[in-house]
Amino acid sequence: MDVGFIGLGNMGAAMARNLLKAGHRVTVYNRTRAKAEALVAEVARVAESVADACRGEILLTMLADDAAVEGVIFGNGGTGQSLPAGSIHVSMSTISVALSERLWRMHKERGQIYATACGFGRPAAAAEGKLFIVAAGPPRDDRKVPAIARRDRTEDVRHQ
């Protein structure tokens, strides 16, 4: 599966590595380019921009807070404008309900699919592929979310 991954902090980098190990084609982006380049040896493709990370079937974002997510999604050349119709954005960031609702509306208007996923565990668990991930999204549209989460060797995915 072609996956974009934005946000390569302690959790994000470990999760992106596991997706690469599972055989996905992963394009990575991070504000600090060196964090993205660190994954090149593991066959990740480094995106030149946020928009460049949005070319695949699914985009995962693992960002710090509302402000970081808003910048990546709604900023000039952001993912909201760049993600193809039918693609899935899975937000794994800790964000407010208000922002999550705004993301859902924007994605719906653009024919994109929005899901949220909480990963329970610390960076060491993420590195070992042992996060417990709970994903939520439209039942008819989240078919790829469990598949990618299971490939990341999570223990369980539940639809809410």
VEXDRENMAR-484906 format. One record per residue (C-alpha): residue number from 1; residue in one letter; x, y negated, z. Coordinates in Angstrom, 2 decimals, padded with zeros to 5 digits. Each point is the difference from the previous one (the first is absolute). Layout:
N
<num->NUM | residu->A | c1->X | c2->Y | c3->Z> $
...
***
This chain:
160
<num->1 | residu->M | c1->000.00 | c2->000.00 | c3->000.00> $
<num->2 | residu->D | c1->001.23 | c2->-003.54 | c3->-000.75> $
<num->3 | residu->V | c1->000.10 | c2->-001.88 | c3->003.30> $
<num->4 | residu->G | c1->000.86 | c2->-003.58 | c3->000.87> $
<num->5 | residu->F | c1->001.19 | c2->-000.67 | c3->003.54> $
<num->6 | residu->I | c1->000.33 | c2->-003.49 | c3->001.47> $
<num->7 | residu->G | c1->001.49 | c2->-000.51 | c3->003.46> $
<num->8 | residu->L | c1->003.11 | c2->001.96 | c3->000.86> $
<num->9 | residu->G | c1->000.49 | c2->-000.57 | c3->003.69> $
<num->10 | residu->N | c1->000.67 | c2->002.92 | c3->002.35> $
<num->11 | residu->M | c1->-003.34 | c2->001.70 | c3->-000.73> $
<num->12 | residu->G | c1->-000.35 | c2->-000.95 | c3->-003.66> $
<num->13 | residu->A | c1->003.48 | c2->001.11 | c3->-001.05> $
<num->14 | residu->A | c1->-000.47 | c2->003.38 | c3->001.67> $
<num->15 | residu->M | c1->-003.38 | c2->000.49 | c3->-001.64> $
<num->16 | residu->A | c1->001.34 | c2->-000.98 | c3->-003.43> $
<num->17 | residu->R | c1->002.85 | c2->002.52 | c3->000.43> $
<num->18 | residu->N | c1->-002.50 | c2->002.76 | c3->000.74> $
<num->19 | residu->L | c1->-002.00 | c2->-000.86 | c3->-003.10> $
<num->20 | residu->L | c1->003.20 | c2->000.24 | c3->-002.05> $
<num->21 | residu->K | c1->000.87 | c2->003.35 | c3->001.60> $
<num->22 | residu->A | c1->-003.49 | c2->001.23 | c3->-000.90> $
<num->23 | residu->G | c1->000.72 | c2->-000.72 | c3->-003.67> $
<num->24 | residu->H | c1->-001.96 | c2->-003.21 | c3->-000.51> $
<num->25 | residu->R | c1->001.34 | c2->-002.74 | c3->-002.27> $
<num->26 | residu->V | c1->000.30 | c2->-002.89 | c3->002.46> $
<num->27 | residu->T | c1->000.58 | c2->-003.65 | c3->-000.82> $
<num->28 | residu->V | c1->001.02 | c2->-001.98 | c3->003.08> $
<num->29 | residu->Y | c1->-000.05 | c2->-003.69 | c3->000.85> $
<num->30 | residu->N | c1->001.12 | c2->-001.89 | c3->003.07> $
<num->31 | residu->R | c1->000.66 | c2->-003.69 | c3->000.68> $
<num->32 | residu->T | c1->003.53 | c2->001.01 | c3->000.98> $
<num->33 | residu->R | c1->001.12 | c2->001.65 | c3->-003.21> $
<num->34 | residu->A | c1->002.78 | c2->001.97 | c3->001.72> $
<num->35 | residu->K | c1->-002.64 | c2->002.08 | c3->001.79> $
<num->36 | residu->A | c1->-001.49 | c2->001.01 | c3->-003.35> $
<num->37 | residu->E | c1->003.41 | c2->000.65 | c3->-001.54> $
<num->38 | residu->A | c1->000.82 | c2->002.37 | c3->002.86> $
<num->39 | residu->L | c1->-002.55 | c2->002.42 | c3->-001.51> $
<num->40 | residu->V | c1->001.51 | c2->000.02 | c3->-003.50> $
<num->41 | residu->A | c1->002.31 | c2->002.89 | c3->000.94> $
<num->42 | residu->E | c1->-003.16 | c2->001.97 | c3->000.76> $
<num->43 | residu->V | c1->-001.34 | c2->-000.76 | c3->-003.50> $
<num->44 | residu->A | c1->-002.31 | c2->-002.88 | c3->000.87> $
<num->45 | residu->R | c1->-000.47 | c2->-002.71 | c3->-002.59> $
<num->46 | residu->V | c1->000.46 | c2->-003.53 | c3->001.38> $
<num->47 | residu->A | c1->-002.71 | c2->-002.43 | c3->-001.05> $
<num->48 | residu->E | c1->001.16 | c2->-003.43 | c3->-001.12> $
<num->49 | residu->S | c1->-003.17 | c2->-001.56 | c3->001.39> $
<num->50 | residu->V | c1->-003.14 | c2->000.81 | c3->001.97> $
<num->51 | residu->A | c1->-001.88 | c2->000.31 | c3->-003.30> $
<num->52 | residu->D | c1->002.59 | c2->002.48 | c3->-001.30> $
<num->53 | residu->A | c1->-000.80 | c2->002.34 | c3->002.90> $
<num->54 | residu->C | c1->-003.66 | c2->000.18 | c3->-001.10> $
<num->55 | residu->R | c1->000.33 | c2->002.02 | c3->-003.18> $
<num->56 | residu->G | c1->-000.94 | c2->003.40 | c3->001.43> $
<num->57 | residu->E | c1->-003.13 | c2->001.84 | c3->001.02> $
<num->58 | residu->I | c1->000.32 | c2->-000.89 | c3->003.64> $
<num->59 | residu->L | c1->001.57 | c2->-002.84 | c3->001.95> $
<num->60 | residu->L | c1->000.89 | c2->000.31 | c3->003.67> $
<num->61 | residu->T | c1->000.73 | c2->-003.08 | c3->002.08> $
<num->62 | residu->M | c1->001.62 | c2->000.20 | c3->003.43> $
<num->63 | residu->L | c1->000.41 | c2->-003.61 | c3->001.04> $
<num->64 | residu->A | c1->000.33 | c2->-001.83 | c3->003.31> $
<num->65 | residu->D | c1->-003.21 | c2->-002.01 | c3->000.33> $
<num->66 | residu->D | c1->-002.82 | c2->-001.94 | c3->-001.68> $
<num->67 | residu->A | c1->002.33 | c2->-002.72 | c3->-001.31> $
<num->68 | residu->A | c1->002.35 | c2->002.50 | c3->-001.66> $
<num->69 | residu->V | c1->-002.90 | c2->001.92 | c3->-001.59> $
<num->70 | residu->E | c1->-001.67 | c2->-003.20 | c3->-001.24> $
<num->71 | residu->G | c1->003.26 | c2->-001.13 | c3->-001.60> $
<num->72 | residu->V | c1->000.49 | c2->003.29 | c3->-001.82> $
<num->73 | residu->I | c1->-003.61 | c2->000.46 | c3->-001.08> $
<num->74 | residu->F | c1->-001.27 | c2->-003.53 | c3->-000.66> $
<num->75 | residu->G | c1->003.25 | c2->-001.82 | c3->-000.76> $
<num->76 | residu->N | c1->001.09 | c2->-001.04 | c3->-003.47> $
<num->77 | residu->G | c1->000.64 | c2->003.22 | c3->-001.94> $
<num->78 | residu->G | c1->-001.38 | c2->001.99 | c3->002.91> $
<num->79 | residu->T | c1->-001.31 | c2->003.51 | c3->-000.07> $
<num->80 | residu->G | c1->-003.63 | c2->-001.09 | c3->-000.19> $
<num->81 | residu->Q | c1->000.68 | c2->-001.45 | c3->-003.44> $
<num->82 | residu->S | c1->002.38 | c2->002.74 | c3->-001.13> $
<num->83 | residu->L | c1->-001.54 | c2->003.29 | c3->001.15> $
<num->84 | residu->P | c1->-001.78 | c2->001.71 | c3->-002.93> $
<num->85 | residu->A | c1->-003.73 | c2->000.69 | c3->000.20> $
<num->86 | residu->G | c1->-000.63 | c2->003.43 | c3->001.48> $
<num->87 | residu->S | c1->003.23 | c2->-000.04 | c3->002.01> $
<num->88 | residu->I | c1->-000.08 | c2->000.44 | c3->003.76> $
<num->89 | residu->H | c1->001.48 | c2->-002.35 | c3->002.56> $
<num->90 | residu->V | c1->000.59 | c2->001.67 | c3->003.36> $
<num->91 | residu->S | c1->000.75 | c2->-002.54 | c3->002.70> $
<num->92 | residu->M | c1->001.93 | c2->001.53 | c3->002.87> $
<num->93 | residu->S | c1->000.66 | c2->-003.38 | c3->001.60> $
<num->94 | residu->T | c1->-001.46 | c2->-001.10 | c3->003.32> $
<num->95 | residu->I | c1->-002.39 | c2->-002.71 | c3->-001.15> $
<num->96 | residu->S | c1->-003.16 | c2->-001.71 | c3->001.16> $
<num->97 | residu->V | c1->-003.46 | c2->001.25 | c3->-000.86> $
<num->98 | residu->A | c1->-000.65 | c2->-003.30 | c3->-001.80> $
<num->99 | residu->L | c1->002.99 | c2->000.53 | c3->-002.31> $
<num->100 | residu->S | c1->-000.91 | c2->003.62 | c3->-000.60> $
<num->101 | residu->E | c1->-003.50 | c2->-001.06 | c3->-001.07> $
<num->102 | residu->R | c1->001.47 | c2->-002.69 | c3->-002.27> $
<num->103 | residu->L | c1->002.28 | c2->002.59 | c3->-001.60> $
<num->104 | residu->W | c1->-002.91 | c2->002.39 | c3->-000.52> $
<num->105 | residu->R | c1->-002.06 | c2->-002.72 | c3->-001.75> $
<num->106 | residu->M | c1->002.88 | c2->-001.11 | c3->-002.21> $
<num->107 | residu->H | c1->000.87 | c2->003.55 | c3->-001.07> $
<num->108 | residu->K | c1->-003.64 | c2->000.81 | c3->-000.69> $
<num->109 | residu->E | c1->-000.36 | c2->-003.11 | c3->-002.21> $
<num->110 | residu->R | c1->003.08 | c2->001.06 | c3->-001.99> $
<num->111 | residu->G | c1->-000.99 | c2->003.64 | c3->-000.41> $
<num->112 | residu->Q | c1->002.72 | c2->001.17 | c3->002.36> $
<num->113 | residu->I | c1->-000.42 | c2->002.32 | c3->002.95> $
<num->114 | residu->Y | c1->000.87 | c2->-001.03 | c3->003.54> $
<num->115 | residu->A | c1->000.72 | c2->002.34 | c3->002.87> $
<num->116 | residu->T | c1->001.57 | c2->-000.42 | c3->003.39> $
<num->117 | residu->A | c1->002.20 | c2->002.51 | c3->001.75> $
<num->118 | residu->C | c1->001.40 | c2->-000.06 | c3->003.50> $
<num->119 | residu->G | c1->003.15 | c2->001.96 | c3->000.65> $
<num->120 | residu->F | c1->000.36 | c2->001.15 | c3->003.59> $
<num->121 | residu->G | c1->003.56 | c2->000.62 | c3->001.05> $
<num->122 | residu->R | c1->003.36 | c2->-001.69 | c3->000.29> $
<num->123 | residu->P | c1->002.67 | c2->-000.46 | c3->-002.68> $
<num->124 | residu->A | c1->001.63 | c2->003.33 | c3->000.91> $
<num->125 | residu->A | c1->-003.31 | c2->001.78 | c3->-000.62> $
<num->126 | residu->A | c1->-000.34 | c2->-001.82 | c3->-003.32> $
<num->127 | residu->A | c1->003.52 | c2->001.09 | c3->-001.00> $
<num->128 | residu->E | c1->-000.89 | c2->003.62 | c3->000.83> $
<num->129 | residu->G | c1->-003.30 | c2->-000.20 | c3->-001.91> $
<num->130 | residu->K | c1->-001.94 | c2->000.57 | c3->003.20> $
<num->131 | residu->L | c1->-002.27 | c2->-003.03 | c3->000.12> $
<num->132 | residu->F | c1->-003.66 | c2->000.55 | c3->000.71> $
<num->133 | residu->I | c1->-001.78 | c2->-002.09 | c3->-002.63> $
<num->134 | residu->V | c1->-003.67 | c2->-000.94 | c3->000.09> $
<num->135 | residu->A | c1->-001.24 | c2->-001.42 | c3->-003.31> $
<num->136 | residu->A | c1->-003.26 | c2->-001.82 | c3->-000.62> $
<num->137 | residu->G | c1->-001.48 | c2->-001.04 | c3->-003.30> $
<num->138 | residu->P | c1->-002.91 | c2->000.67 | c3->-002.33> $
<num->139 | residu->P | c1->-000.61 | c2->003.77 | c3->-000.01> $
<num->140 | residu->R | c1->-000.38 | c2->000.29 | c3->-003.75> $
<num->141 | residu->D | c1->003.12 | c2->-002.05 | c3->-000.73> $
<num->142 | residu->D | c1->002.64 | c2->001.15 | c3->002.46> $
<num->143 | residu->R | c1->000.89 | c2->003.27 | c3->-001.70> $
<num->144 | residu->K | c1->003.68 | c2->-000.94 | c3->-000.34> $
<num->145 | residu->V | c1->000.43 | c2->-001.29 | c3->003.55> $
<num->146 | residu->P | c1->-000.18 | c2->003.41 | c3->001.71> $
<num->147 | residu->A | c1->002.16 | c2->001.55 | c3->-002.72> $
<num->148 | residu->I | c1->002.80 | c2->-002.49 | c3->000.48> $
<num->149 | residu->A | c1->-000.30 | c2->000.09 | c3->003.77> $
<num->150 | residu->R | c1->000.21 | c2->003.78 | c3->000.05> $
<num->151 | residu->R | c1->003.04 | c2->-000.11 | c3->-002.24> $
<num->152 | residu->D | c1->001.56 | c2->-002.28 | c3->002.60> $
<num->153 | residu->R | c1->-000.45 | c2->003.05 | c3->002.26> $
<num->154 | residu->T | c1->-002.45 | c2->-001.61 | c3->002.36> $
<num->155 | residu->E | c1->-001.90 | c2->002.30 | c3->002.29> $
<num->156 | residu->D | c1->-003.49 | c2->-001.13 | c3->-000.84> $
<num->157 | residu->V | c1->-002.00 | c2->-002.52 | c3->-001.97> $
<num->158 | residu->R | c1->-003.56 | c2->-000.79 | c3->000.96> $
<num->159 | residu->H | c1->-002.48 | c2->-001.98 | c3->-001.97> $
<num->160 | residu->Q | c1->-002.05 | c2->-002.54 | c3->001.92> $
***
